[in-house]
Amino acid sequence: MKRIKIGKRWVGDGEPVFIIAEIGGNHQGKVDLAKQMIDIAIAAKADAVKFQKRSLHRILTKEGLNAPYNSYHSFGSTYGEHRKALELSRDDFFELKKYTKRKIILLASGWDEESVDFLDELGVPAFKVASADLSNWPLLEYTARKGKPVIISTGMSEMNEIEEALNIVNKYNDQVALMQCTSTYPCEFKDVNLKVIPILKEKFNVVVGYSGHERGISIPVAAVAVGASIIEKHITIDRTMKGGDQAASLEPSGLTKLIRDIRHLEEAMGDGNKRLLEVEKPIRQKLAKSLVSRKAIVKNSLLKRSLLTTKGPGTGLSPKYMNDIIGKKTAKNIKKDEVIRKEDIVW
């Protein structure tokens, strides 16, 4: 049983699935839009919302900042201008933290050491490490040393790289979760690879979740069925809005349905102990079969196979006792087409 604690919430084996509504950059740099998405997450009963925090001068060279960015989803003529337009300020984050207080957990991915320091100051209860930084050992170590749970996405990585990342983090912190992830936007179903989830759990003995970029709501539900304890899914106001993550995001009704289906699945998974349930007993009596007399049988008669058949309801001796009662005497007169009960037989 592996668990971590995010704020007051235990996450992992035996606990309700922890559902993160990933806002990312879908707020388009607008605090009011971010608040609308927070409201959507709260209404859908998500456990957390998640943002991203970058210090652009720390994560990109001048060449990277000045690289032309001509995508349809671009918010600037260069990649630096694009990223700057989508970056929330310190004041914005503090305003959003206040907005979420006591209503939903606020998380964020820190893409550099300065951002991790800021998020720590902001008071996030856990850190998220993006797939892009799984091999960024200095950042992993810096984040782990903060002593808070670390959730690591594993997109674009090999199994040995995941193991190396865990070795770095575990030197300072054993509160770790791994997220199966495929870093394409949107992700094709053939590339999701949910079978990795139980393998990660068995190999590393950590909490494992799923961060999805595919369309629709079926895959995260399936991820829970194969062992995911955390689900992260992008949300938006409108999937036709400008932005690279919009197409793979869920609109309000989609998020509500996803969380509904995950909670239904959790109930449906049960405890693995196959047994006759109390709610099934009346149905079993009505639909199951009993041993029944083909013709009238007088008391003290020896029972023969030719005298017996099987019919409903299932209120008498089960047909599995057919061979056991052949050759035994009847304890009473039995009418034709009568259910045979235990007390009707001399045992």
N, C-alpha and C positions, 0 to 999 in steps of 0.2 A: 504494500500500500504506500504509494508515493504521493505526497501533497506539498504544496507551497501555500503561503498566506499572502494575499494581496489586500492590504488594508485590513478590514475585519473579516474578509471572506476567504475561507479555505478553498483551495482549488486542487483538483486531482482525483485520484481513485476514491470512489465512494461519495463524491460530492457532486452537486448539480454542475452541469457544464457552464463554464465561465464564458460569457458571450461579449465580445468586443465589437462595437460598431466603429469601424475605421473611417474617420472623416478625412484624414490625410490632407490632400490639397484641394479637395472638392469644395472647400469654402471660398476658393478663388481669392483668398487674401482679405475677405470681408468678415468682420466679427459678427455682424448681424446674421449673415448666412450660416456661420458656424453655430450660432445660438439656435437657429431653426433646426439644424441637424441634431444638436443636443436634445432638443425637445422631441424630435422624432425617435431618438434612441430611448429616451425616458418613457415615452408613450408605449413603445414596443416592449418595454421591460428588459432592455439590454443591461448587462452588468457594468459596462464601461464604454466610454468613448475614447478614441485615440487620435492624436495629432502627430505631426512631425516637426522637429526643431532642428534647424541647421544654422551654423555660422558660416556663411558662404565663403568668406575669405579663408576659412580653415579647411574646407572640403574640396575646393577647386582652385587650380592654378589660374593665373591670368589668361593663359591660353584657353582653359576650360570655360572661364567666365565670359570670354569674348567670342567664343565659338558661335557662328551663326546658328539660329534656331528657327527654322522656317516651317515647323509643323503646324497643321491646322489647329492644334491645341495649344500653341505657344501664346504666352502672355507678354512676350517681348521679342525684339529682333535678335538678341543673343541669349545663350543659355543662362548667363548670369542675370540678365534682366528678367527672364522668365521665372527663375527661381526666386528672385527678390520680390516679384509681384505676388508670389504665393506664400511668402514668409510672414507669419504673424509676429508682432513685436512683443517685447517683454510685458508691456502694459496690457496688450491684447490677451496674453496668456493668463495674467493675473485676473483680468476681468472674467475670462472664461472659467478659471478655477473657482472664482466666487460664484459664478452662475451655476456651476454644477454642485456646489456644496450641499451635502446631505441628500442629494437626489441621484447622483450617479458618479462612479469613479472616473477621474480624468487620468489618462495615460498619454505618453508620447514617446516616439522614437528619437533618441538623441544621436545625431549623426557625427558628432565630434565631441571632444572633451569639454569645450566651453559650453556646449548645449547640455551635456550631461550635468555639469555644475549648475546650470540654470534650472534644469528640471528638478534637481535635488532641492534647490532653494525654493522652487515652486511647491514642493511637497508631494510629488507623485509617489505612490506607494510601491511602484515597481518600475523597472526600466525595460523598454523594448529595444532590441538590437535588430536593425534591418538586415535582410539577406545580403545586401551589398557589403556589410561590415562583418560578416561571419569570419572572414580571414584577416580582419583588421585587429591583430592581437593586441597592439597598444591600447586601442579603444575598448576591447573586451576586458582587459585587465583593469583599466581605469574605471569602467562601469561596475565591474564585480566588486572592486574595493569599496564601493559606496555601501555595501552591506544590505542592499535591498534585493528582492527577487529580480532575476534577469530572464526575460523571455526572448529567445533567439529564433529568428526565422532562418530557414535552411535552403531557400531558393538558390539556384546557381551553384550548388556545392556537391562535392563527393562525400561519401561516408567517412573517409579518413580525415577530411577537413572538419567535419562535424565533431569527430572524436578529439581532434587537436584543439578546437574551440572550447569544448567542455573541459579539457585538461587545464586550459588557461584559467577559465572561470572558477573551476572547482578548487584551485589553490587558495581562493579567497572567499568563496561563496558556494554553498551547496543548495541554495534556493534557485533552481534553474528549471526552465521549461523550454522544450524544443517545439518548433512549429513546422510541420511538413508544409512545403510551399513550392510552387512553380512560378518563376518570375517571368511570366508573359502576360500581356494585358490587351484583351482578355485571354485567359488560358483555355486551350481546347481540352475537351473532356479526356481525350486520349493521353494527355500529358499530366493529368492530375496525380496519378500514382498513389492512391489511398493505401495500398498494401504496405507502404513504407511506415505507416503509423504504428502498427503492432511491432514491427521490426525495431523501430527506434525505442519503443518502450522496453522491449526485452533486452536489447543490446546495451542500453545506457542506464536503465532503471531511473528514469526521470519522468516528470509530467510531460505529456506530449499533446500537442494541439494541431489545429489545421488553420492556415491562413490562405483563404481562397480568392482567386482572381477570375474564376470562371463565371459564366452567366447563370442566372437562375438560383434556386434554393435547394435543389435536391442533393448536391454534392456535400455541403456541410452536414446535412442530416446523416448521410451515409458515413461521413467521417466520424461522427459520434458513435455510430453503430460498430465501427471497427476499433474504437478505443480513444478517440480524441476527447480530452478534458477541457480544452479551450477552443473556441471558434472565433476567428477574426474575419470580418467581411466588410468591405467598403459600402458606405451608404451615401445617398445623395438626395437632393430635392427632385431632380429630373435627370434621367440618364442621357437626355439629348443635350445637356449643357456642355459648354466648352471645358475640356480637361481630359487628360490621358486616362484617368481612372474611372470616368463616368460610365462608360459602356459596361464595365464589369461590376458596377455598384448596384445596390438594391435601393429602390424607391421605398417610401414609407410602408406601403402595403406589403411589399416583398419582405422587408425586415420583420414586420409583424407576423407574417406567415412562417418565416424561417424559425423565429423563436418559438412560436406556437408548436411547430412540428418537432423541434428539438425537445421541448418539454413533454410532448406526447410520447416521443420515442423513449425518453428516460423512464417514463412510467411503464412502457411496453417491454423494456428490456428485462424486468423482473430480477429474480435472484438466481436463476439457473437451476432451481430445485423443481424438477417435474413431479407434480402431484395432482390429485383430484381436488379442485378448488370447491369451496362451499357454494359459490355461484353456479357451478356446473352440476351439482348433485340433482336438483330437480329436472334438469335437461337430460341427465343420464337416465333417470328413472323413466322419463317419457320416451326416449329414443333408443335406449339400449334394449337388448333382447334377454329373455328368460327362457328356461326350460318349460315347455308346455305339453300337456297331454293331447295326443292325437284322438283318443277315444276315452270313454269312461273307464276308470280303473278302480276295482274294488279293493277294500282294505286287505292287507297282507299279501297282495299280489307281488310276484317278482317282476321287477321292471326290466323291459326289453327295449332295445333301440327302436324297434318298430312301433312302440307305444309313445315315443317322444319326438317332439320337434322343437324349433326355436321361434319365438315370436315376441313382440313387444306387448306391454311395457316391461321395463327392466326392474320390476319390483320383486321378482322371485330369484330362484337360483340361477346363477350365471351359466350360460352354455358351456363354459370351460369345465363344468363339473359333470358333463354328459357321461363320460366313461366311468366316473366315480360312483354314480348312482345305479348304473346298469347292474342287475343281479341283486340289488337290495330290495327289501320289502317296503310297501307303502304303509304308512302309519294311520291312514284314514281313507275313506272313499274319495276319489278324485273325479270330478266331472270332466266331460269332454271339453277340450279347448280351455283348460284352466291352468293358470300360472302355478307352477310347482314351487313350494317354499321349503326351506330347510326342515321345518317341523313336520312336513308331510312324509318324511323319509325315516325309516328305522336305520339309524347309523350304527 
